[in-house]
Amino acid sequence: MELTINGKKRQVDAAPDTPLLWVIREELGLTGTKYGCGAAQCGACTVLADGRPIRSCVMPVSSVANQAITTIEGIEEDPVGRRVVEAWVEHQVPQCGYCQSGQVLTATALLKQSARPGEAEIAAAMVNLCRCGTYNAIADAMQQLAKG
Amino acid sequence: MMPMNMPQLPESLPTDGQPLNLSRRRFMGASLGALVLGVLLPGKVVRAVQSVASETKPGARIPAFLEIRPDGTALLRSPFVEGGQGIYTAFAQIVGEELDIAPERFSVECAPPGADYLLVNGARFTGGSFSVRSSYEVMRRLGASARHMLLQAAAAKLEVPLDSLATQPGIVVHEASGRTLGHGELAALAAELSPPEQVPLREKKDFRWIGKPVPRLDARDKSTGKVTYNIDLEVDGMLLAAVQHAPRMGGEPEAIANEAEVRAMPGVHSIHRLPGAVAVVAQRWWQARRAVESLKISWKEAAPGTPHAMPADFSSAGMRAALAAAPGPGIAAEEIGDAARALKQASRVIEATYDAPYLAHGQLEPPSAIARWNADGTLELWLPNQAPELFQQAAAKAAGIAPEQIILHSSPLGGFFGRHFLYGTANPFPQAIQLAKAVGRPVKLIWSREEEFLRDALRPMGLARFRAGIDENGLPQALYAEAVGESPTERWFGRQPDKANKSAVEGIARKPYAIPNRRVAQVYLEHPPTIGYWRSVGHSMNDFFYESFLDEVADAGQQDPYALRLRLLADKPRHKALLQAVAELSGGWKRGPFTAGDGSQRARGVAMASPFGIRQRGRHHRRGVHRGRFGGGSRCLGGLRPRQHRQPRHRRGPGEVRRGARAFVHPA
């Protein structure tokens, strides 16, 4: 099967119903995408498929074969992604950091879709779980990013 | 989170360890001896450190902690593990301040097991808010001693008196001649020197990094997915494993109906019966997981007398009823005056029972362990932990080899909150050790989220019964409290039957409020589930219970909850000042309900807690979730609710706070 990951074509040998997460982590060795709950609840496994955030832990790899996948490893190749990372650093968002790949990708997807999202739009999009409680820092970073 | 078998906060910190240079004559050849400042031989350092453990003073040997590289960057081996609390950055600040290397020039990793790192009362664990408190002085002295050795080296190299030299970040400066030498250029020479007996520490007024906001060293890597957690590690030739545990603790696998079928599934290497579980080893974890979940296993009930076997009829509701019914008076943890008599004399008695549920840690990184048996008989382990030496010992026991044969690696933790102490069946590493031995290859075991929730060591369900007596002026004269249950310390370090356990009553006993007659006791009742330390331990529920009850007492006596607290803190100036500061910072005490600037209806509540000697206060906001924002220091009181009031409850107004299921405490 051929996948497009961070702009590169990659051949993978995996059963078609293998979750994208495990193909990314185990076949491609890109471990920035995290396994958290395995049930599409926490969002740690978020990647972008044609720019939309998806929960890779429940997404069969065969269903995204024709889409461009962006993982955290490719985030800084995207100008919006770069801005998000800078805001994350500026606002010192991460604590343990385990959820932050998913948070950064979710933020990037929102800003690519809506350059200046309102508070409600941000709240609706930024629903990934953070056990450390970095939500306020995320909110501050998003507020700054939403100013464009 | 907790001090394990050390019930007391260390009153005197271990500050007597003078930094020492590694004496190469003492234990190894000269070529290895040059490993001090500047030579990168970490594996060998580690083993050397272990070999001289018996003569080691914790915190004393510079090379166990510090390597200065030729480029002037520094590697620091932290005694404590990073898990979001920011300890790696804190140590870069502390050591960097004295060493005169900017924090951002440090890379920090968790130190391996070894006597050098036993900085918490002769032991080591990351938790209990002890990391900086236990080692601040030691780490400063370490940095200062290393700096002194760099100065000595520079003096020799430049042939000038030592007192003509000074340092600036990263360099030694000879002001008279304007010559400078980088720390990295001096490291090898400095390594040949002996550390000073005494060394002055930097004046507080001259601090550039200690006590100042410093960006976290790992913020960028954590924002770009570059930090490697245990679950991300790979070793050559490893196989992956997944497990299915007995549905109830104590059960054992009996028969597998479809073993041959599952063994034929893609990628499957082998199927293994383990104590209380079945494992599948496969080429990929997803294959192992799918296979193990396909197994049709029948489970044997626990044999009679199996310790901590989960009864078939166990339920949280049943346990709550059992806790509520457990008779007092229990074992007193605090007795002041005569609470029983004062209750009889009170003009009014208020009673309430509070409870809090069992809670999983819920750290976002599911637990994992990699085990590799090496050809030389050593066993190498990569596992999440908050106490390397304890895990080393436990792993040695599980593997049937000596602790010195265990090589342990500790990665940054994807959250911990007390999850990664030793909790018997709650730690995956014994399974990984067994599997690696069975298959003759390295094995990485990951517990699925479901298995993690099934086998995590839970915060025990908490229940406390309160009675307070108020006088005719509405002021509390008596408090009688019973905390019912078992604390994790009793479970894992043995119970003292004649003593109330500190963790069980912390947050209820020894509160600072001047209630003249007090009795706080523990009524012991064992918990069937596996229990463990959970962020701030007893405080995480008991302070909520106590402070909520104090509000009820205030209500009953028609006292303002803030004013009553201030009054009860009349003889505690620090607590009183803290509470007043909180009120001021909040824009003044406003009980509410009131209309806020944005038009919303709000009310405020107030509470005060002092877990492990750290003063905290909280503001509860009814509207929305007020989340902590001060790094790892935030404490939350979530998922708690008052219940079963034997007296008709005072009805609270619409704007009041405590009934909200989400009362988050803002950190101090």
Contacts between the chains, C-beta under 8 A, distances in Angstrom:
chain1	res1	chain2	res2	distance
A	15	B	266	6.2
A	18	B	286	5.7
A	19	B	286	6.8
A	22	B	284	6.8
A	22	B	285	6.7
A	22	B	286	3.9
A	25	B	232	7.9
A	26	B	240	7.7
A	26	B	284	4.8
A	26	B	285	6.4
A	26	B	286	6.6
A	27	B	284	7.8
A	29	B	234	7.6
A	31	B	225	7.7
A	31	B	228	6.9
A	31	B	231	8.0
A	31	B	232	3.8
A	32	B	224	7.3
A	32	B	225	2.4
A	32	B	226	6.8
A	33	B	225	7.1
A	34	B	231	7.7
A	34	B	364	7.4
A	34	B	365	7.4
A	34	B	414	7.4
A	35	B	231	6.7
A	35	B	366	6.4
A	35	B	446	7.6
A	36	B	364	4.9
A	36	B	365	7.6
A	36	B	366	7.4
A	36	B	449	7.1
A	37	B	449	4.8
A	38	B	448	6.1
A	38	B	449	5.2
A	38	B	450	7.7
A	39	B	449	7.0
A	42	B	364	6.5
A	44	B	364	5.9
A	71	B	225	7.4
A	72	B	224	6.2
A	72	B	225	3.3
A	73	B	224	7.9
A	73	B	225	6.1
A	75	B	224	6.4
A	75	B	225	7.6
A	76	B	224	6.4
A	85	B	220	7.3
A	85	B	223	4.9
A	85	B	224	5.9
A	88	B	219	7.2
A	88	B	223	3.9
A	89	B	215	7.4
A	89	B	219	5.0
A	89	B	220	5.1
A	89	B	223	5.8
A	92	B	215	6.4
A	92	B	216	5.9
A	92	B	219	5.5
A	93	B	219	7.2
A	93	B	223	6.8
A	94	B	84	7.8
A	94	B	216	7.3
A	94	B	218	7.1
A	94	B	219	5.6
A	94	B	222	3.6
A	94	B	223	5.9
A	95	B	84	3.5
A	95	B	85	7.4
A	95	B	86	7.4
A	95	B	631	6.3
A	95	B	632	5.7
A	96	B	83	5.4
A	96	B	84	3.1
A	96	B	363	7.6
A	96	B	364	7.2
A	96	B	365	7.7
A	96	B	412	7.5
A	96	B	413	6.4
A	96	B	414	5.4
A	96	B	415	4.4
A	96	B	416	7.7
A	97	B	84	6.9
A	97	B	218	6.7
A	97	B	221	7.7
A	97	B	222	3.1
A	97	B	223	7.9
A	97	B	227	5.4
A	97	B	412	7.6
A	97	B	414	7.3
A	98	B	229	6.5
A	98	B	363	7.8
A	98	B	364	4.4
A	98	B	365	4.9
A	98	B	414	3.2
A	98	B	415	6.0
A	99	B	364	5.4
A	100	B	222	5.3
A	100	B	223	5.7
A	100	B	225	7.8
A	101	B	225	4.2
A	104	B	223	5.8
A	104	B	224	7.6
A	104	B	225	8.0
A	129	B	364	7.1
A	130	B	364	7.7
A	131	B	362	5.7
A	131	B	363	5.9
A	131	B	364	5.0
A	131	B	415	4.8
A	131	B	417	7.3
A	132	B	84	4.8
A	132	B	415	6.3
A	132	B	632	6.8
A	133	B	627	5.1
A	133	B	628	5.3
A	133	B	629	7.8
A	133	B	634	5.7
A	133	B	636	6.8
A	135	B	625	7.8
A	135	B	627	5.1
A	136	B	627	5.1
A	136	B	628	7.9
A	136	B	629	4.2
A	137	B	629	6.4
